[in-house]
């Protein structure tokens, strides 16, 4: 029998049991359908012109559980704390519906594209078969408006993931949703879990993400028009990185962290004026699964009055680390355990380096008291903040010791004037793919040659930092370098890119190809 992994509930329910999924208030109901047709921005990175046709249907093995789900991508109107915005979303909710399975399950997810544009789904962080990765021109044909597409794959690794399109800047609409792959061997030493999805929001506020990208490209740098603006990072003179001119370094540790000025920051689809609420009991242990689905924003996350114990990074176990606050970049995920105190507490996600749009906030209520102010500033934000790449891996998450068989260089490059971003000297479609042979341990010497922070994301694999920490997305500060190792155990053509969606769409992507 097929299983629908979507779980619904209410965040304000006082009844919590171990491993209960607290998702109510997670989605904003769609109130109307709108005709939100836009034209893709010009100047986008070139995509391969390969065609693939319909994927051959697969079947689960006799030992696999089948998990089935149907998603509908369509234009909708959503209520953001009393402001109605037109956008695109999955099943009319923000975030979209949870997809949940257990490691080793066979997933069959059908996407019904009712958008006025092509789309795909990328299963962010999942080591799945290449044909299901969702990159048009690289792994599949784009899904045309009015058509359906079926994704079939095995989810091999437990963890906290999410999914979103890999077409243009569609991620900066409402097209994202969480995906949880449970570990059948995990004891689950907590009372309940709370999935926390962070986002920066601009769609339907007088502009669209496509309009934002067009303006970035047209202006080649800073601008402000209507509710939309971009930040100035100085001039890099195209792809010439020999001189940074008089450009500001920005604020440590991330320098200039984003290009877009957002009017809203959301937690689980809700603004601070109408926050998501978790109702629990004092002393309960809660597993937080924090997902940064934003397109242009690094967040500093804290739960006021509490210490958090980080247990997983991008789905992989780490040595438990107690923190007051932590940074989370676009595309990153962190799991944490927290024992709740008695009272009312703000869960704050403060945008790094941005001074407009306020912050994202949710509320944890275990007792009486007034709701926190929308600009609540927990003391933890002023203390030490964890940089995720400094975590240490659990022994179970380490790659086996092995010297690299091959080494390649990867340079992240770009400029604001003109608005051009690329890798290894050119934008995607003009740069040479990285290559690897099946079975190799590949070392990628990655260097950020810009004055902006970039979340570097690898499809279809995980990689190990020099510490052994396993990741699929890592924040790279200005001028920072990492030697990252991966095992070439998943053949196909894969994408490596900056998970600032505007940088990626302007060219900061490169392919990783398996040599035959």
ROVEXFI-494525 format. One record per residue (C-alpha): residue in one letter; x, y, z. Coordinates in nm, 3 decimals. Each point is the difference from the previous one (the first is absolute). Layout:
<pts>
A;X;Y;Z .
...
</pts>
This chain:
<pts>
X;0.000;0.000;0.000 .
X;0.128;0.347;-0.087 .
X;0.079;0.229;0.290 .
X;-0.072;0.373;0.011 .
X;0.284;0.147;0.203 .
X;-0.162;0.339;0.051 .
X;-0.064;0.066;0.367 .
X;-0.239;0.265;0.118 .
X;-0.070;0.129;0.346 .
X;-0.021;0.313;0.205 .
X;0.290;0.182;0.154 .
X;-0.220;0.124;0.279 .
X;-0.107;-0.344;0.116 .
X;0.103;-0.052;0.363 .
X;0.044;-0.373;-0.054 .
X;0.344;-0.109;-0.104 .
X;0.130;-0.352;-0.014 .
X;0.346;-0.125;-0.087 .
X;0.077;0.039;-0.371 .
X;-0.327;0.184;-0.058 .
X;0.029;0.231;-0.302 .
X;-0.102;0.352;0.088 .
X;-0.105;0.154;-0.325 .
X;-0.321;0.185;0.050 .
X;0.033;0.364;-0.087 .
X;0.270;-0.130;-0.233 .
X;-0.189;0.103;-0.310 .
X;-0.203;0.301;-0.105 .
X;-0.313;-0.106;-0.182 .
X;-0.044;0.118;-0.353 .
X;-0.289;0.244;-0.035 .
X;-0.019;0.043;-0.373 .
X;0.170;-0.092;-0.321 .
X;0.168;0.276;-0.197 .
X;0.145;0.027;-0.344 .
X;0.359;0.073;0.102 .
X;0.171;-0.055;-0.330 .
X;0.349;0.148;-0.035 .
X;0.270;-0.014;-0.259 .
X;0.331;-0.154;0.109 .
X;0.276;0.255;0.053 .
X;0.245;0.061;-0.280 .
X;0.369;-0.048;0.049 .
X;-0.045;-0.335;0.176 .
X;0.270;-0.259;0.004 .
X;0.004;-0.222;-0.302 .
X;-0.144;-0.347;0.052 .
X;0.094;-0.309;-0.198 .
X;-0.225;-0.079;-0.295 .
X;-0.023;-0.378;0.054 .
X;-0.339;-0.167;-0.012 .
X;-0.101;-0.304;0.201 .
X;-0.360;-0.094;-0.068 .
X;-0.225;-0.162;0.258 .
X;0.188;-0.198;0.266 .
X;-0.040;-0.376;-0.009 .
X;-0.232;-0.109;0.285 .
X;0.156;-0.184;0.292 .
X;-0.138;-0.229;0.266 .
X;0.107;-0.051;0.360 .
X;0.178;-0.318;0.094 .
X;-0.197;-0.258;0.201 .
X;0.171;0.122;0.318 .
X;-0.074;0.370;-0.054 .
X;-0.296;0.193;0.136 .
X;-0.170;0.216;-0.263 .
X;-0.067;0.364;0.093 .
X;-0.220;0.187;-0.248 .
X;-0.088;0.366;-0.018 .
X;-0.161;0.236;-0.252 .
X;0.094;0.369;-0.004 .
X;-0.172;0.278;-0.192 .
X;0.204;0.309;-0.085 .
X;-0.234;0.291;-0.075 .
X;-0.052;0.378;0.035 .
X;-0.167;0.097;0.327 .
X;-0.079;0.294;0.225 .
X;0.136;-0.026;0.355 .
X;-0.067;0.202;0.313 .
X;0.323;0.123;0.164 .
X;-0.125;0.144;0.327 .
X;-0.279;0.196;-0.162 .
X;0.178;0.081;-0.327 .
X;-0.110;-0.200;-0.302 .
X;0.275;-0.095;-0.243 .
X;-0.014;-0.179;-0.334 .
X;0.254;-0.277;-0.039 .
X;0.055;-0.362;-0.102 .
X;-0.015;-0.288;0.246 .
X;-0.036;-0.376;0.041 .
X;-0.356;-0.106;0.086 .
X;-0.089;0.362;0.084 .
X;0.196;0.005;0.327 .
X;0.309;0.175;0.130 .
X;0.221;-0.190;0.053 .
X;-0.123;-0.284;-0.216 .
X;-0.109;-0.335;0.145 .
X;0.247;-0.212;0.190 .
X;0.132;-0.309;-0.178 .
X;0.114;-0.258;0.255 .
X;0.150;-0.346;-0.038 .
X;0.247;-0.237;0.164 .
X;0.352;-0.060;-0.126 .
X;-0.008;-0.270;-0.266 .
X;-0.360;0.070;-0.105 .
X;-0.093;0.032;-0.366 .
X;-0.161;0.337;-0.072 .
X;-0.235;0.073;-0.289 .
X;-0.092;0.368;-0.015 .
X;-0.215;0.135;-0.283 .
X;0.016;0.371;-0.081 .
X;-0.298;0.158;-0.175 .
X;0.129;0.324;-0.153 .
X;-0.284;0.252;-0.009 .
X;0.240;0.295;-0.010 .
X;0.022;0.231;-0.301 .
X;0.364;-0.106;-0.043 .
X;0.228;-0.302;-0.017 .
X;0.115;-0.141;0.333 .
X;0.174;-0.296;0.169 .
X;0.058;-0.133;0.351 .
X;0.349;-0.031;0.147 .
X;0.022;-0.217;0.313 .
X;0.256;0.206;0.187 .
X;0.265;-0.205;0.181 .
X;-0.132;-0.343;-0.103 .
X;0.253;-0.247;-0.149 .
X;-0.245;-0.124;-0.257 .
X;0.033;-0.139;-0.352 .
X;0.110;0.258;-0.256 .
X;-0.317;-0.015;-0.210 .
X;-0.209;0.126;0.294 .
X;0.218;0.297;0.098 .
X;-0.222;0.260;-0.167 .
X;0.247;0.215;-0.198 .
X;-0.142;0.082;-0.345 .
X;0.241;-0.068;-0.284 .
X;0.235;-0.192;0.229 .
X;-0.216;-0.280;0.145 .
X;-0.346;0.044;-0.154 .
X;-0.214;0.203;-0.236 .
X;-0.179;0.294;0.162 .
X;-0.358;-0.079;0.101 .
X;-0.221;0.204;-0.229 .
X;-0.304;0.190;0.119 .
X;-0.305;-0.224;0.007 .
X;0.197;-0.325;0.018 .
X;0.091;-0.252;0.271 .
X;0.327;-0.163;0.091 .
X;0.078;-0.291;0.231 .
X;0.313;-0.010;0.217 .
X;0.105;-0.346;0.118 .
X;0.299;-0.061;0.224 .
X;0.127;-0.167;0.315 .
X;0.087;0.224;0.294 .
X;0.311;-0.168;0.142 .
X;0.094;0.236;0.283 .
X;-0.200;0.126;0.300 .
X;-0.009;0.371;0.065 .
X;-0.169;0.336;-0.036 .
X;-0.041;0.111;-0.361 .
X;-0.226;0.214;-0.218 .
X;-0.105;0.026;-0.363 .
X;-0.040;0.286;-0.245 .
X;0.016;0.076;-0.374 .
X;0.327;0.029;-0.188 .
X;-0.136;0.238;-0.265 .
X;0.092;0.369;0.004 .
X;-0.076;0.176;0.329 .
X;-0.317;-0.200;0.075 .
X;0.138;-0.091;0.343 .
X;-0.056;0.364;0.104 .
X;-0.374;-0.050;-0.038 .
X;-0.192;-0.242;0.222 .
X;0.129;-0.314;-0.171 .
X;0.176;-0.179;0.283 .
X;-0.092;-0.266;0.255 .
X;0.169;-0.218;0.264 .
X;0.102;-0.360;-0.047 .
X;0.087;-0.223;0.294 .
X;0.167;-0.339;-0.038 .
X;-0.022;-0.184;0.331 .
X;0.270;-0.225;0.140 .
X;-0.152;-0.340;0.087 .
X;0.284;-0.061;0.246 .
X;-0.024;0.331;0.186 .
X;-0.141;-0.020;0.350 .
X;-0.142;0.350;-0.012 .
X;0.081;0.134;0.347 .
X;-0.247;0.287;-0.013 .
X;-0.371;0.063;0.063 .
X;-0.098;0.172;-0.323 .
X;0.149;0.168;-0.305 .
X;-0.055;0.337;-0.159 .
X;0.087;0.059;-0.364 .
X;0.109;0.362;-0.043 .
X;0.027;0.132;-0.357 .
X;0.160;0.343;-0.047 .
X;-0.059;0.225;-0.300 .
X;0.053;0.349;-0.136 .
X;-0.305;0.131;-0.186 .
X;-0.048;0.250;-0.282 .
X;-0.242;-0.161;-0.251 .
X;-0.329;0.183;-0.045 .
X;0.113;0.311;0.190 .
X;0.008;0.220;-0.308 .
X;0.260;-0.209;-0.175 .
X;0.096;-0.360;-0.074 .
X;0.329;-0.191;0.028 .
X;0.031;0.014;-0.380 .
X;-0.036;0.378;0.016 .
X;0.264;0.014;0.273 .
X;0.248;-0.199;-0.210 .
X;-0.071;0.212;-0.308 .
X;0.071;0.316;0.199 .
X;0.319;-0.141;0.149 .
X;0.125;-0.084;-0.348 .
X;-0.122;0.325;-0.158 .
X;0.141;0.223;0.272 .
X;0.315;-0.201;0.046 .
X;-0.009;0.074;0.366 .
X;-0.187;0.205;0.259 .
X;-0.350;0.119;-0.065 .
X;-0.326;0.070;0.176 .
X;-0.341;0.009;-0.159 .
X;-0.334;-0.050;0.166 .
X;0.031;-0.266;0.266 .
X;0.309;-0.150;-0.157 .
X;0.363;0.092;0.034 .
X;0.346;-0.144;-0.021 .
X;0.307;0.046;0.213 .
X;0.327;0.153;-0.113 .
X;0.308;-0.218;0.013 .
X;0.226;0.234;-0.186 .
X;0.150;-0.070;-0.339 .
X;0.208;-0.301;-0.093 .
X;0.054;0.094;-0.361 .
X;-0.157;-0.304;-0.161 .
X;0.200;-0.318;0.054 .
X;0.316;0.187;0.097 .
X;0.074;-0.093;0.360 .
X;0.343;0.157;0.025 .
X;-0.137;0.315;0.162 .
X;-0.302;0.049;0.224 .
X;0.017;0.379;-0.027 .
X;-0.141;0.178;0.305 .
X;-0.259;-0.266;0.072 .
X;-0.109;-0.045;0.359 .
X;0.067;-0.330;0.169 .
X;-0.345;0.016;0.163 .
X;-0.068;-0.153;0.340 .
X;0.194;-0.301;0.133 .
X;-0.021;-0.292;-0.047 .
X;-0.195;0.011;-0.324 .
X;0.081;0.339;-0.153 .
X;-0.269;0.110;-0.245 .
X;-0.248;-0.282;0.027 .
X;-0.279;0.079;-0.246 .
X;-0.120;0.208;-0.295 .
X;-0.375;0.036;0.055 .
X;-0.192;0.215;0.247 .
X;-0.299;-0.203;0.122 .
X;-0.314;0.145;0.161 .
X;-0.077;-0.325;0.191 .
X;0.183;-0.281;0.172 .
X;-0.207;-0.308;0.080 .
X;0.000;-0.306;0.223 .
X;-0.226;-0.277;-0.127 .
X;-0.164;0.242;-0.240 .
X;-0.094;0.254;0.268 .
X;0.125;0.353;0.070 .
X;0.074;0.131;0.351 .
X;-0.340;0.173;0.018 .
X;-0.170;-0.341;-0.025 .
X;0.261;-0.240;0.133 .
X;0.003;-0.376;-0.001 .
X;-0.055;-0.131;0.354 .
X;0.128;-0.318;0.162 .
X;-0.197;-0.087;0.315 .
X;0.173;-0.250;0.225 .
X;0.071;-0.076;0.365 .
X;0.295;0.112;0.211 .
X;0.275;-0.257;0.009 .
X;-0.087;-0.164;-0.332 .
X;0.285;-0.079;-0.237 .
X;-0.066;0.128;-0.350 .
X;0.190;-0.089;-0.316 .
X;0.027;0.307;-0.221 .
X;0.053;-0.066;-0.370 .
X;0.105;0.338;-0.142 .
X;0.001;0.047;-0.378 .
X;0.116;0.318;-0.173 .
X;-0.209;0.017;-0.318 .
X;0.088;0.367;-0.057 .
X;0.145;0.115;-0.331 .
X;0.230;0.281;0.111 .
X;0.019;0.002;0.381 .
X;0.222;-0.151;0.268 .
X;-0.177;-0.015;0.338 .
X;0.116;0.003;0.360 .
X;-0.232;-0.234;0.190 .
X;-0.068;-0.017;0.373 .
X;-0.273;-0.096;0.245 .
X;-0.008;0.270;0.265 .
X;0.086;-0.117;0.351 .
X;0.124;-0.342;-0.114 .
X;0.309;-0.190;-0.101 .
X;-0.020;-0.218;-0.309 .
X;0.192;-0.322;-0.054 .
X;0.087;-0.039;-0.369 .
X;-0.018;-0.369;-0.100 .
X;-0.003;-0.003;-0.381 .
X;0.126;0.212;-0.287 .
X;-0.155;-0.052;-0.345 .
X;-0.141;-0.330;0.127 .
X;0.329;-0.139;0.135 .
X;0.074;-0.059;0.366 .
X;0.249;0.227;0.177 .
X;0.156;-0.004;0.343 .
X;-0.279;0.154;0.214 .
X;0.087;0.367;0.040 .
X;-0.178;0.240;0.235 .
X;-0.051;0.351;-0.137 .
X;-0.201;0.313;0.070 .
X;-0.039;0.086;-0.369 .
X;0.118;-0.123;-0.339 .
X;0.033;0.125;-0.357 .
X;-0.184;-0.180;-0.277 .
X;0.063;0.071;-0.367 .
X;-0.230;-0.044;-0.297 .
X;-0.055;-0.372;-0.058 .
X;0.150;-0.110;0.335 .
X;-0.189;-0.202;0.261 .
X;0.075;-0.048;0.370 .
X;-0.166;-0.224;0.257 .
X;0.009;0.094;0.367 .
X;-0.140;-0.128;0.328 .
X;-0.135;0.247;0.256 .
X;-0.157;-0.052;0.343 .
X;-0.278;0.257;0.036 .
X;-0.030;0.237;0.293 .
X;-0.321;0.137;0.152 .
X;-0.144;0.306;-0.170 .
X;-0.024;0.162;-0.343 .
X;0.312;0.020;-0.216 .
X;0.093;0.142;-0.342 .
X;0.159;-0.219;-0.264 .
X;0.187;0.264;-0.200 .
X;0.164;-0.026;-0.341 .
X;0.181;0.330;-0.053 .
X;0.112;0.077;-0.358 .
X;0.375;0.050;-0.010 .
X;0.120;0.330;-0.143 .
X;-0.347;0.133;-0.083 .
X;-0.152;0.300;0.172 .
X;-0.346;0.012;-0.157 .
X;-0.287;-0.245;0.011 .
X;0.036;-0.077;0.369 .
X;0.058;-0.364;0.096 .
X;-0.176;-0.334;0.003 .
X;-0.157;-0.108;0.327 .
X;-0.207;-0.288;0.136 .
X;-0.125;-0.059;0.353 .
X;0.049;-0.286;0.245 .
X;-0.264;-0.003;0.274 .
X;0.026;-0.230;0.300 .
X;-0.170;0.226;0.258 .
X;-0.175;0.330;0.047 .
X;0.134;0.331;-0.119 .
X;-0.019;0.254;-0.279 .
X;0.119;-0.075;-0.351 .
X;0.348;0.138;-0.074 .
X;0.034;0.319;-0.201 .
X;0.059;-0.032;-0.374 .
X;0.343;0.157;0.051 .
X;0.093;-0.221;0.295 .
X;0.377;-0.014;0.049 .
X;0.093;-0.297;0.218 .
X;0.328;0.037;0.185 .
X;0.132;-0.307;-0.183 .
X;0.028;0.207;-0.318 .
X;0.266;0.214;0.166 .
X;0.208;-0.297;0.110 .
X;0.214;-0.246;-0.191 .
X;-0.166;-0.131;-0.315 .
X;0.093;-0.341;-0.140 .
X;0.146;-0.019;-0.349 .
X;-0.121;-0.337;-0.124 .
X;0.320;-0.101;-0.178 .
X;0.170;-0.003;0.341 .
X;-0.208;-0.296;0.119 .
X;0.168;-0.337;0.038 .
X;-0.144;-0.309;-0.164 .
X;-0.129;-0.298;0.191 .
X;0.209;-0.310;-0.064 .
X;-0.292;-0.159;-0.184 .
X;-0.012;0.290;-0.250 .
X;0.365;0.008;-0.101 .
X;0.121;-0.106;-0.342 .
X;0.244;-0.293;0.014 .
X;0.363;0.111;0.017 .
X;0.138;0.014;-0.352 .
X;0.235;0.217;-0.198 .
X;-0.155;0.181;-0.298 .
X;0.041;-0.165;-0.338 .
X;-0.049;0.327;-0.186 .
X;-0.003;0.372;0.078 .
X;-0.176;0.287;-0.176 .
X;-0.020;0.373;0.068 .
X;-0.326;0.192;0.032 .
X;0.004;0.381;0.009 .
X;-0.315;0.196;0.093 .
X;0.013;0.333;-0.183 .
X;-0.218;0.294;-0.088 .
X;-0.095;0.363;0.019 .
X;-0.288;0.234;0.070 .
X;0.092;0.242;-0.281 .
X;-0.075;-0.158;-0.239 .
X;-0.215;-0.256;0.178 .
X;0.195;-0.308;-0.103 .
X;0.078;-0.310;0.202 .
X;0.186;-0.310;-0.106 .
X;0.235;-0.284;0.081 .
X;0.346;-0.068;-0.137 .
X;0.008;0.313;-0.212 .
X;-0.338;-0.012;-0.172 .
X;-0.372;-0.032;0.058 .
X;-0.178;-0.331;-0.020 .
X;-0.033;-0.123;-0.356 .
X;0.334;0.158;-0.085 .
X;0.220;-0.155;0.270 .
X;0.155;-0.344;-0.030 .
X;-0.161;-0.274;0.212 .
X;0.194;-0.163;0.280 .
X;0.060;-0.369;-0.067 .
X;0.036;-0.307;0.216 .
X;0.019;-0.376;-0.056 .
X;-0.234;-0.239;0.176 .
X;0.157;-0.137;0.316 .
X;0.244;0.289;0.051 .
X;0.042;0.210;0.311 .
X;-0.008;0.351;-0.148 .
X;0.141;0.302;0.181 .
X;-0.146;0.335;-0.106 .
X;0.213;0.296;0.105 .
X;-0.273;0.262;0.018 .
X;0.088;0.369;0.040 .
X;-0.237;0.294;0.034 .
X;0.174;0.280;-0.193 .
X;-0.274;0.256;0.067 .
X;-0.090;0.235;0.284 .
X;-0.336;-0.169;0.051 .
X;-0.089;-0.318;0.184 .
X;-0.125;-0.287;-0.215 .
X;-0.174;-0.322;0.112 .
X;0.165;-0.265;-0.216 .
X;-0.233;-0.292;-0.078 .
X;0.081;-0.336;-0.163 .
X;-0.273;-0.216;-0.156 .
X;-0.022;-0.377;0.034 .
X;0.282;-0.038;0.254 .
X;0.120;0.111;0.337 .
X;0.350;0.128;0.061 .
X;0.234;0.013;0.295 .
X;0.172;0.314;0.122 .
X;0.360;-0.033;0.127 .
X;-0.140;-0.067;0.349 .
X;-0.197;-0.294;-0.137 .
X;-0.332;0.187;0.038 .
X;-0.249;-0.130;-0.256 .
X;-0.198;0.261;-0.193 .
X;-0.175;0.059;-0.330 .
X;-0.013;0.380;0.044 .
X;0.267;0.213;0.168 .
X;0.031;0.374;0.056 .
X;0.318;0.140;-0.151 .
X;0.097;0.340;0.139 .
X;0.182;0.258;-0.215 .
X;0.340;-0.131;-0.108 .
X;-0.052;-0.325;0.191 .
X;0.125;-0.335;-0.134 .
X;-0.103;-0.356;0.077 .
X;0.150;-0.329;-0.115 .
X;-0.310;-0.216;-0.029 .
X;0.004;-0.373;-0.068 .
X;-0.269;-0.210;-0.162 .
X;-0.030;-0.362;-0.100 .
X;-0.104;-0.044;-0.362 .
X;-0.263;-0.264;0.070 .
X;-0.301;0.143;-0.186 .
X;0.058;0.017;-0.374 .
X;-0.155;0.271;-0.212 .
X;0.025;0.368;-0.082 .
X;-0.045;0.216;0.309 .
X;-0.020;0.367;0.089 .
X;0.225;0.195;0.235 .
X;-0.120;0.353;0.065 .
X;-0.044;0.291;0.235 .
X;-0.333;-0.034;0.183 .
X;-0.060;0.374;-0.015 .
X;-0.252;-0.053;-0.277 .
X;0.078;0.335;-0.165 .
X;0.371;-0.078;-0.020 .
X;-0.076;-0.347;-0.139 .
X;-0.235;0.134;-0.263 .
X;0.256;0.263;-0.101 .
X;0.253;-0.275;-0.064 .
X;0.157;-0.127;0.326 .
X;-0.040;-0.369;-0.087 .
X;0.218;-0.274;-0.144 .
X;-0.061;-0.362;-0.097 .
X;0.168;-0.304;0.152 .
X;0.019;-0.276;-0.260 .
X;0.095;-0.364;0.037 .
X;0.257;-0.095;-0.262 .
X;-0.061;-0.321;-0.190 .
</pts>
